[in-house]
């Protein structure tokens, strides 16, 4: 029944071993995510110092510069944790690995939401920053549906809070809300598809291991 398929699709009741294997994949990918984050942060800070401050109002420049410094600092902090907590097998995965992966992805979403909000201070919107972040997080990391939706919700709330903080017309936020909802829905669908593809791979590997064991005995 379609309803039962939907229930399985959203609940995603998986074993502890599979959960650790998903986390192991996230842990490996996090190394590359952090390298990219540090590279982007360094480029943005150089751009802010040598180019941006000559083009825009000082207060507006300072807001961008502070946000990019925050990205750089957090990226290095994440790098220290990730590179000193690499494991060789999913058996060595612990709960703190899962937590840090969630924090990294949530930070990326919230940072991009903030950059999107402050871009409106200059009279133009850069929603593509948030769009790219949402799509990348959805394709790189494997999270359960509840965790994924929780991150999306927090990033939207953070975006709305940023609008209020800088006295940006909330009507601008509402105007783009439908567009953003579509992006989040598509990204969520992609993430669920990739999650279940990987789950299928795990199941096939388990079946193959069982058959091999039977033939060897």
Buried (B, 14 or more C-beta within 10 A) or exposed (E): EEEEEEEEBEEBEBEEEBBBBBBBBBBEBBEEBBBEBBEBBBEBBEBBEEEBBEEBEEEBBEBBBEBBBBBBEBBEEBBEBBEEBEBEEBEEBEEEBBEBBBEBBBBBBBBBBBBBBBBBBBEEBBBEBBBEBBBBBBBBBBBBBEBBBBBBEBBBEBBBBBBEEEEBEEEEBEEBEEEBEEBBEBBBEBBBEBBEEBBEEBEEEEEEEEEEEEEEE
